[in-house]
């Protein structure tokens, strides 16, 4: 499982860092998370180890290359997208390029888009 998190500045990544740390220390899922949960933070303004939008890393394959993920596809992989309307639209296009199909409660697919905070 990979949590990608893109923010303008390093300080804004703190929430994701804390979420990953808490999950890896959780009494119920921590042991499993230690081995299976990866965090991939990027920034778009402030200089960091990984710069740029997550959509770019998906499109050019650098996300998969950096995490040693091969053969991302609808047979083995699932995604959940949460972000701005532009990010959601761009990510939807990219995931569909990889062969994933959008799902809903009534028709599960390969990815879902969180729409509660988009407006």
Residue pairs with C-beta under 8 A, 6 or more apart in sequence:
1 36
1 37
1 38
2 37
2 38
2 39
2 40
2 63
2 67
2 69
3 16
3 19
3 20
3 37
3 38
3 39
3 40
4 40
4 41
4 42
4 54
4 57
4 63
5 13
5 15
5 16
5 39
5 40
5 41
5 42
5 54
6 41
6 42
6 43
6 44
6 53
6 54
7 13
7 41
7 42
7 43
7 44
8 43
8 44
8 45
8 46
9 43
9 45
9 46
10 43
10 46
10 48
12 43
13 41
13 43
13 48
16 39
16 41
17 39
17 41
20 37
20 39
23 29
23 30
23 33
23 37
24 30
24 33
24 34
24 37
26 33
38 67
40 50
40 54
40 57
40 63
40 66
40 67
41 48
41 50
42 48
42 50
42 51
42 52
42 53
42 54
42 57
43 50
43 51
44 51
44 52
44 53
50 57
50 66
53 87
54 63
54 87
54 91
55 87
55 90
55 91
55 94
56 62
57 63
57 66
58 91
58 94
58 95
59 94
63 69
64 70
64 72
72 98
73 98
73 99
73 100
74 98
74 99
74 100
74 101
74 110
77 98
77 100
77 110
78 100
78 110
78 111
79 91
79 95
79 100
79 110
79 111
79 112
80 111
80 112
80 113
80 114
81 87
81 88
81 91
81 92
81 95
81 111
81 112
81 113
81 114
82 88
82 113
82 114
82 117
83 91
84 118
85 118
85 119
88 113
88 115
88 118
91 113
92 102
92 111
92 113
95 102
95 110
95 111
96 102
99 110
100 109
100 110
100 111
101 109
101 110
101 111
102 109
102 110
102 111
102 112
102 113
103 109
103 110
103 111
103 112
104 112
